[in-house]
């Protein structure tokens, strides 16, 4: 057993300023229930929708009492206000600190918080500033993926100021109907709409740019949704693939979080060569798009057509034991508590490797 004075201080950041605030609080509750308090000195820190950092006394009390059912779900996001930089300091000299940012969407998963953690000089779980930003932005991730030769769906991107009738006509001419319209910087299918004609496209673009100044319009594909978990830094490895079988017209926010009817099939029923290709492509995309620690790589699979098509990378996927990413690793032989341990180890490994490069010469 780890001696109390040598425990790693594990700062679990959750909440955040995006539309995925509540999703983050659910993920964080499960992390706190699973983390081994004999190994970690756990400090749960909420970020409010207004950006205030808070320490929840009720959550700390629940942890001290043994956690479990005493930890609220979603996790409490109220409490005493904190100064972020001071929050990230060791509790005693020589203590290791690792931040686990269970934050989804803009100002959490897009490099913003990662930049703060870099300035603080603290180890943290997940991709760095560039990898987080590039993968949060669906337009930039497609630009990089295409440049690297990864197969992708046809798409067009537009900034809010440039949404006009000429763009609508271009979508019809180049992509045809139907199309899917998404905010470039958002996750959990927030703001995603299907458009079957020009009128629906105008409405879908208005929805998307309510969440972000950039929108991406993608061709609709008759394909299966395949997801692969990737874990590691310079030596990344892929999980078995899984498949999402939506009950709605597409895998939207309600199907993910409200109705709960979408089915996860793990491992996905795929030909052996497609399974191998999915795992290889997932690691390739992970490296090309500068990921570290963890990510979920999503594909479309057109059986009898173009095969696997890269869709996107989620650098901080949903993290309940029943979410796709932890479930993929459980099926690959890495249970949820051990997955958390591995992520902490990878954070310390990456921090130690990068620290000499950050020092002024």
Rosetta blueprint (number, residue, H / E / L):
1 X L
2 X L
3 X L
4 X H
5 X H
6 X H
7 X L
8 X E
9 X E
10 X E
11 X E
12 X E
13 X E
14 X E
15 X E
16 X L
17 X L
18 X L
19 X L
20 X L
21 X H
22 X H
23 X H
24 X H
25 X H
26 X H
27 X H
28 X H
29 X H
30 X H
31 X H
32 X H
33 X H
34 X H
35 X L
36 X L
37 X L
38 X L
39 X L
40 X E
41 X E
42 X E
43 X E
44 X E
45 X E
46 X E
47 X E
48 X L
49 X L
50 X L
51 X L
52 X L
53 X E
54 X E
55 X E
56 X L
57 X H
58 X H
59 X H
60 X H
61 X H
62 X H
63 X H
64 X H
65 X L
66 X L
67 X L
68 X H
69 X H
70 X H
71 X L
72 X L
73 X L
74 X L
75 X L
76 X L
77 X L
78 X L
79 X L
80 X E
81 X E
82 X E
83 X L
84 X H
85 X H
86 X H
87 X H
88 X L
89 X L
90 X L
91 X L
92 X L
93 X L
94 X L
95 X L
96 X L
97 X E
98 X E
99 X E
100 X E
101 X E
102 X E
103 X L
104 X L
105 X L
106 X L
107 X L
108 X L
109 X L
110 X L
111 X L
112 X H
113 X H
114 X H
115 X H
116 X H
117 X H
118 X H
119 X H
120 X H
121 X L
122 X L
123 X E
124 X E
125 X L
126 X L
127 X L
128 X L
129 X H
130 X H
131 X H
132 X H
133 X H
134 X H
135 X H
136 X H
137 X E
138 X H
139 X H
140 X H
141 X H
142 X H
143 X H
144 X H
145 X H
146 X H
147 X H
148 X L
149 X L
150 X L
151 X L
152 X E
153 X L
154 X L
155 X E
156 X E
157 X E
158 X E
159 X E
160 X H
161 X H
162 X H
163 X L
164 X L
165 X H
166 X H
167 X H
168 X H
169 X H
170 X H
171 X H
172 X H
173 X H
174 X H
175 X L
176 X L
177 X L
178 X L
179 X E
180 X E
181 X E
182 X E
183 X E
184 X L
185 X E
186 X L
187 X L
188 X L
189 X L
190 X L
191 X L
192 X L
193 X E
194 X E
195 X E
196 X L
197 X L
198 X H
199 X H
200 X H
201 X H
202 X H
203 X H
204 X H
205 X H
206 X H
207 X H
208 X H
209 X H
210 X L
211 X L
212 X L
213 X L
214 X E
215 X E
216 X E
217 X E
218 X E
219 X E
220 X L
221 X L
222 X L
223 X L
224 X E
225 X E
226 X E
227 X E
228 X E
229 X E
230 X E
231 X E
232 X E
233 X L
234 X L
235 X L
236 X L
237 X E
238 X E
239 X L
240 X L
241 X L
242 X E
243 X E
244 X E
245 X E
246 X L
247 X L
248 X L
249 X L
250 X L
251 X L
252 X L
253 X H
254 X H
255 X H
256 X H
257 X H
258 X H
259 X L
260 X L
261 X L
262 X L
263 X E
264 X E
265 X E
266 X E
267 X L
268 X L
269 X L
270 X L
271 X L
272 X H
273 X H
274 X H
275 X H
276 X H
277 X H
278 X H
279 X H
280 X H
281 X H
282 X H
283 X H
284 X H
285 X H
286 X H
287 X H
288 X H
289 X L
290 X L
291 X L
292 X L
293 X E
294 X E
295 X E
296 X E
297 X E
298 X E
299 X E
300 X E
301 X E
302 X E
303 X L
304 X L
305 X L
306 X L
307 X E
308 X E
309 X E
310 X E
311 X E
312 X E
313 X E
314 X E
315 X L
316 X L
317 X L
318 X L
319 X L
320 X L
321 X L
322 X L
323 X L
324 X H
325 X H
326 X H
327 X H
328 X H
329 X H
330 X H
331 X H
332 X H
333 X L
334 X L
335 X L
336 X H
337 X H
338 X H
339 X H
340 X H
341 X H
342 X H
343 X H
344 X H
345 X H
346 X H
347 X H
348 X H
349 X H
350 X H
351 X H
352 X H
353 X H
354 X H
355 X H
356 X H
357 X H
358 X H
359 X L
360 X L
361 X L
